[in-house]
Amino acid sequence: MQFFEDFAVGDTHEFGEYDVTESEILAFAEQYDPQWFHTDPERAESESMYGGVIASGWHTTSMTMRLLVDGFLADSASLGAKGVDELRWWKPVYPGDTLVVENEVLETTAETDSRGLVEIRTTTRAERESGEVEKVCSFVSYVMFARRDGDGE
């Protein structure tokens, strides 16, 4: 279990592997971002600048969040986040890509006797079927963590 006191500026951690499927890209896009280059593989292949269907940036961010929860937050004293800045989608995510996440602690601030704020830069990389690895998403989040001897209030 990671508490606020366990974070130090400069710490980095890499975790997760998430295999992106076309069916998941299509389902997410149909529900939340129904633009043709997310929902129509044939048209995306012939008409889009991407050469095929791609994941919505919001889907990429959601898959990143899943990796964060499974690899980090579920076994921590996280109390939620105050927000996100600097969200960027650097490159498209394609079916067959495998996503990996890296966190870097940028700053820690003790807010109260019971909780602290940790500023974290998250970077998501995609390993392509070709073996190439590219940065696809990044953001800075402000996550509250309980202090070891506090109750999180």
Backbone bond lengths (Angstrom), bond angles and torsions (degrees), N, CA, C in turn:
res aa  C-N    CA-C-N  psi(-1)  N-CA   C-N-CA  omega(-1)  CA-C   N-CA-C  phi
1 M - - - 1.460 - - 1.532 108.47 -
2 Q 1.322 116.02 124.90 1.466 120.45 178.43 1.520 110.26 -97.62
3 F 1.324 115.15 127.68 1.455 122.61 175.43 1.522 109.13 -108.40
4 F 1.323 116.33 172.07 1.459 121.69 -179.22 1.528 111.92 -50.52
5 E 1.322 116.70 -43.57 1.466 120.87 -176.38 1.528 113.56 -65.32
6 D 1.310 117.59 -14.76 1.464 121.39 -177.68 1.525 113.40 -83.92
7 F 1.322 117.82 -4.66 1.462 121.84 -178.33 1.516 110.53 -100.00
8 A 1.333 116.08 136.71 1.465 122.16 176.39 1.523 108.64 -131.91
9 V 1.323 115.42 141.88 1.457 120.49 178.34 1.530 109.15 -55.27
10 G 1.318 115.78 132.39 1.462 121.59 -179.64 1.514 114.38 96.97
11 D 1.336 117.82 -15.87 1.467 120.28 176.98 1.527 109.84 -58.71
12 T 1.325 116.74 138.16 1.464 121.31 173.74 1.519 109.17 -129.89
13 H 1.307 115.06 146.17 1.461 121.85 177.43 1.522 108.56 -142.78
14 E 1.320 116.08 137.40 1.460 121.67 176.10 1.517 107.82 -116.02
15 F 1.321 116.01 139.32 1.455 118.75 -180.00 1.518 111.46 -158.71
16 G 1.311 112.72 162.12 1.444 121.69 171.73 1.502 115.07 83.90
17 E 1.282 114.27 154.88 1.455 124.73 166.81 1.512 105.42 -146.33
18 Y 1.310 115.92 123.25 1.457 120.96 -179.29 1.515 108.20 -125.66
19 D 1.326 116.96 117.50 1.462 122.12 -179.72 1.525 109.49 -88.04
20 V 1.318 115.91 119.44 1.459 122.71 -176.08 1.531 109.09 -86.77
21 T 1.327 116.21 129.65 1.465 120.62 179.20 1.530 110.61 -113.70
22 E 1.317 114.96 152.58 1.467 119.25 177.48 1.526 110.90 -62.91
23 S 1.319 117.51 -40.91 1.471 119.65 -178.20 1.524 111.04 -61.50
24 E 1.322 117.40 -38.00 1.462 120.07 178.38 1.530 111.13 -69.49
25 I 1.334 116.90 -40.66 1.468 120.54 176.96 1.527 109.96 -58.32
26 L 1.332 116.48 -47.47 1.462 120.90 -178.31 1.527 111.63 -64.37
27 A 1.325 117.45 -43.82 1.467 121.07 -178.85 1.529 111.29 -63.58
28 F 1.335 116.67 -45.88 1.459 119.62 179.09 1.526 110.07 -61.56
29 A 1.324 116.34 -47.07 1.466 120.67 -177.02 1.525 111.69 -63.95
30 E 1.315 117.52 -42.35 1.470 120.00 178.37 1.524 110.71 -58.07
31 Q 1.327 116.16 -38.11 1.463 120.89 -177.44 1.531 112.67 -79.74
32 Y 1.345 118.11 -41.37 1.462 120.15 -166.75 1.526 116.49 -123.38
33 D 1.318 119.58 -21.95 1.471 121.12 -175.82 1.527 108.98 -149.24
34 P 1.349 116.88 67.45 1.460 120.60 -169.99 1.538 114.87 -78.91
35 Q 1.309 115.32 54.63 1.459 119.73 172.46 1.528 107.99 -87.44
36 W 1.318 116.74 145.10 1.469 121.73 -170.34 1.521 113.94 -57.97
37 F 1.333 118.83 -31.99 1.473 119.63 -179.18 1.525 112.06 -76.49
38 H 1.350 116.62 -5.06 1.468 121.99 172.08 1.532 111.57 -103.72
39 T 1.338 117.17 -20.65 1.471 120.23 -170.08 1.526 115.55 -116.59
40 D 1.318 117.87 -14.33 1.467 120.97 -173.93 1.529 110.13 -126.00
41 P 1.340 117.26 90.22 1.464 120.77 -175.80 1.535 113.93 -56.99
42 E 1.329 117.35 -40.93 1.462 119.59 -178.21 1.528 110.88 -65.75
43 R 1.306 117.01 -48.48 1.466 120.51 179.22 1.523 110.64 -64.52
44 A 1.330 116.64 -41.55 1.471 120.00 179.70 1.523 110.91 -61.08
45 E 1.330 116.84 -37.58 1.463 120.05 179.74 1.525 111.53 -67.74
46 S 1.317 117.11 -39.09 1.467 119.49 -174.84 1.528 113.93 -90.98
47 E 1.347 118.37 -26.32 1.463 119.68 -171.93 1.528 115.71 -117.89
48 S 1.312 118.33 -19.89 1.472 118.35 -173.16 1.521 111.90 -87.57
49 M 1.301 115.25 157.79 1.467 120.73 176.35 1.527 111.39 -73.51
50 Y 1.340 117.58 -7.71 1.466 122.11 -177.49 1.523 112.83 -90.51
51 G 1.318 117.77 -16.69 1.459 121.11 179.34 1.513 114.32 79.97
52 G 1.310 116.77 6.87 1.458 121.46 179.59 1.514 109.92 169.78
53 V 1.315 114.92 176.36 1.459 120.00 179.59 1.529 109.43 -66.72
54 I 1.334 115.97 142.47 1.469 121.47 178.89 1.519 109.64 -128.98
55 A 1.324 115.30 157.98 1.462 121.03 176.26 1.521 109.69 -72.22
56 S 1.307 116.18 142.59 1.457 121.36 169.90 1.527 108.74 -58.84
57 G 1.316 116.68 145.78 1.464 119.09 174.89 1.520 111.73 -57.84
58 W 1.338 115.93 -35.29 1.468 119.43 178.24 1.527 110.68 -67.15
59 H 1.313 116.95 -33.34 1.463 120.60 175.62 1.525 109.82 -67.83
60 T 1.334 116.44 -43.79 1.467 120.33 177.06 1.522 110.31 -56.78
61 T 1.331 116.27 -43.76 1.463 120.75 178.90 1.531 110.61 -65.01
62 S 1.321 117.31 -38.42 1.469 120.99 178.51 1.522 111.82 -66.97
63 M 1.334 117.16 -40.67 1.467 119.78 176.67 1.526 110.19 -64.88
64 T 1.332 116.50 -37.71 1.465 120.82 175.93 1.522 110.05 -60.94
65 M 1.329 116.60 -43.80 1.463 120.30 179.20 1.522 110.79 -60.81
66 R 1.310 117.14 -39.53 1.469 119.97 178.08 1.525 110.89 -60.99
67 L 1.339 115.97 -43.51 1.468 119.88 177.58 1.524 110.84 -63.57
68 L 1.337 117.08 -38.20 1.467 120.76 178.39 1.527 111.11 -62.92
69 V 1.321 116.48 -44.97 1.468 119.75 -179.83 1.523 110.58 -65.89
70 D 1.325 117.14 -50.12 1.465 120.54 -176.32 1.522 112.75 -65.86
71 G 1.326 117.69 -37.27 1.456 120.44 -173.25 1.505 115.61 -97.82
72 F 1.333 117.12 -7.37 1.457 118.41 -169.73 1.527 112.43 -149.34
73 L 1.309 117.85 -61.63 1.465 120.80 -169.55 1.522 114.02 -70.51
74 A 1.326 118.17 -33.32 1.467 120.55 -177.89 1.519 112.26 -62.72
75 D 1.329 117.34 -26.56 1.463 121.96 179.64 1.524 109.84 -111.76
76 S 1.323 115.43 43.93 1.461 120.09 178.89 1.521 108.71 -139.89
77 A 1.308 115.22 173.45 1.459 121.35 177.42 1.526 110.10 -95.61
78 S 1.333 116.21 38.24 1.465 121.68 -179.90 1.522 110.65 -62.15
79 L 1.326 114.71 138.22 1.459 121.70 176.55 1.526 110.88 -113.60
80 G 1.331 116.90 12.92 1.460 121.24 -177.29 1.519 110.50 103.84
81 A 1.311 115.50 179.50 1.465 120.63 -177.23 1.521 110.56 -119.78
82 K 1.326 115.17 152.04 1.462 121.26 177.33 1.524 112.16 -89.44
83 G 1.329 116.81 -12.95 1.456 118.92 178.87 1.508 112.26 156.28
84 V 1.330 113.80 -179.94 1.458 122.66 -178.39 1.522 108.03 -135.93
85 D 1.315 116.88 138.75 1.464 123.19 174.04 1.516 109.05 -124.12
86 E 1.307 114.88 163.78 1.469 122.62 169.72 1.528 113.64 59.32
87 L 1.328 117.66 33.00 1.463 120.14 177.76 1.524 109.28 -66.75
88 R 1.333 116.10 125.49 1.464 121.88 178.79 1.522 109.76 -136.33
89 W 1.325 114.61 139.34 1.457 121.54 171.45 1.517 106.06 -109.37
90 W 1.320 116.16 104.09 1.462 122.06 -170.80 1.517 113.28 -79.79
91 K 1.301 116.81 -41.17 1.469 122.65 -177.02 1.525 107.78 -142.37
92 P 1.332 117.23 155.38 1.464 118.96 178.00 1.529 112.48 -69.91
93 V 1.317 114.57 154.92 1.464 122.38 174.68 1.528 107.46 -108.53
94 Y 1.327 115.44 130.21 1.466 122.72 -174.95 1.529 111.06 -112.66
95 P 1.333 116.54 157.52 1.464 118.99 170.11 1.531 109.34 -56.15
96 G 1.322 116.00 138.00 1.465 120.98 -179.40 1.515 113.85 95.52
97 D 1.344 117.16 -13.93 1.466 119.82 176.18 1.527 109.79 -70.41
98 T 1.319 115.90 152.16 1.462 122.64 172.33 1.519 107.53 -116.74
99 L 1.324 116.56 123.38 1.461 121.55 -177.95 1.521 111.19 -94.18
100 V 1.330 115.34 142.19 1.462 124.02 175.60 1.526 106.65 -134.27
101 V 1.327 116.77 143.46 1.460 122.06 -176.59 1.520 110.62 -116.46
102 E 1.329 115.93 142.74 1.463 122.03 172.54 1.523 108.76 -128.19
103 N 1.319 116.26 134.44 1.461 123.05 175.21 1.514 109.98 -110.14
104 E 1.322 116.06 142.33 1.462 122.39 172.26 1.521 108.15 -129.96
105 V 1.329 116.83 127.52 1.461 121.49 178.21 1.525 108.47 -78.10
106 L 1.339 115.73 122.22 1.460 121.36 -178.91 1.523 112.76 -97.55
107 E 1.333 115.93 -34.63 1.463 119.74 -176.76 1.524 109.25 -161.29
108 T 1.331 116.29 149.61 1.464 121.52 173.04 1.524 108.08 -129.16
109 T 1.334 115.57 138.88 1.461 120.92 -178.68 1.522 108.77 -138.12
110 A 1.330 117.28 121.25 1.462 120.90 174.69 1.527 107.14 -75.23
111 E 1.329 116.95 116.67 1.468 120.73 -177.49 1.524 112.50 -90.87
112 T 1.312 116.05 -43.28 1.463 121.64 179.61 1.523 107.43 -141.61
113 D 1.321 116.09 -179.79 1.466 119.66 175.88 1.524 111.67 -65.99
114 S 1.330 116.72 -20.55 1.461 119.11 -173.72 1.530 114.67 -108.94
115 R 1.343 117.73 -12.51 1.467 117.80 -179.69 1.522 111.63 -149.87
116 G 1.333 113.54 158.31 1.454 121.09 176.27 1.512 110.16 -134.63
117 L 1.324 114.94 164.33 1.455 122.20 -179.31 1.521 108.99 -111.91
118 V 1.331 116.36 130.77 1.460 121.73 179.15 1.528 107.73 -117.91
119 E 1.332 115.68 121.15 1.460 121.49 176.68 1.526 107.54 -89.42
120 I 1.326 116.18 122.18 1.464 122.05 -172.47 1.526 110.00 -127.48
121 R 1.340 116.45 129.85 1.469 120.18 170.24 1.524 107.63 -93.80
122 T 1.322 115.19 122.84 1.455 122.03 178.50 1.521 108.70 -107.01
123 T 1.311 116.47 130.42 1.463 122.23 176.94 1.522 108.42 -124.70
124 T 1.327 115.74 128.42 1.460 121.61 177.88 1.519 108.68 -107.44
125 R 1.323 115.29 131.33 1.466 121.02 177.50 1.527 109.16 -116.99
126 A 1.330 114.43 148.07 1.464 120.55 176.56 1.512 109.10 -112.24
127 E 1.328 115.31 127.17 1.460 119.67 169.69 1.519 106.51 -92.01
128 R 1.322 115.02 117.58 1.462 121.55 -177.34 1.523 110.15 -78.78
129 E 1.311 116.01 160.99 1.468 120.31 176.67 1.526 110.75 -59.31
130 S 1.348 116.76 -25.56 1.470 121.53 178.68 1.523 112.33 -75.30
131 G 1.338 116.79 -11.08 1.461 121.37 -176.76 1.514 113.05 97.82
132 E 1.329 117.53 -12.74 1.459 121.95 177.75 1.533 109.33 -68.20
133 V 1.337 116.66 144.59 1.460 121.83 177.97 1.524 108.04 -119.83
134 E 1.346 116.72 129.44 1.458 121.36 -178.65 1.522 110.86 -135.04
135 K 1.330 115.40 146.67 1.465 120.61 172.32 1.523 107.77 -72.25
136 V 1.335 116.49 128.40 1.461 120.24 -177.66 1.521 113.62 -117.08
137 C 1.321 117.72 -21.31 1.460 120.20 -176.15 1.522 108.81 -156.80
138 S 1.328 116.37 145.70 1.466 119.75 172.13 1.519 109.07 -153.74
139 F 1.320 115.19 154.23 1.463 121.44 175.60 1.519 109.15 -163.76
140 V 1.322 115.24 164.35 1.460 122.35 174.68 1.522 106.73 -113.34
141 S 1.326 116.67 128.29 1.462 120.88 178.98 1.521 110.27 -119.67
142 Y 1.308 114.18 158.29 1.464 122.62 -177.42 1.526 106.79 -120.80
143 V 1.338 115.25 95.54 1.458 121.63 -170.11 1.523 110.08 -104.62
144 M 1.327 115.41 131.10 1.463 121.28 177.01 1.526 108.98 -88.56
145 F 1.330 115.44 135.95 1.459 121.93 176.17 1.517 108.94 -129.14
146 A 1.339 115.31 142.18 1.460 119.94 174.29 1.520 108.90 -65.89
147 R 1.319 114.66 146.98 1.460 119.42 173.02 1.525 107.28 -82.42
148 R 1.308 115.44 153.86 1.457 121.10 -173.61 1.535 112.11 -54.91
149 D 1.298 118.23 -39.21 1.462 121.08 -177.95 1.521 112.67 -104.15
150 G 1.333 116.84 10.66 1.459 120.53 -179.77 1.510 111.03 -104.17
151 D 1.317 115.57 175.49 1.463 119.30 179.58 1.529 112.27 -110.13
152 G 1.336 117.43 4.01 1.452 120.56 177.20 1.506 114.78 86.61
153 E 1.315 117.37 -2.25 1.474 120.92 -179.30 1.509 111.72 -73.11
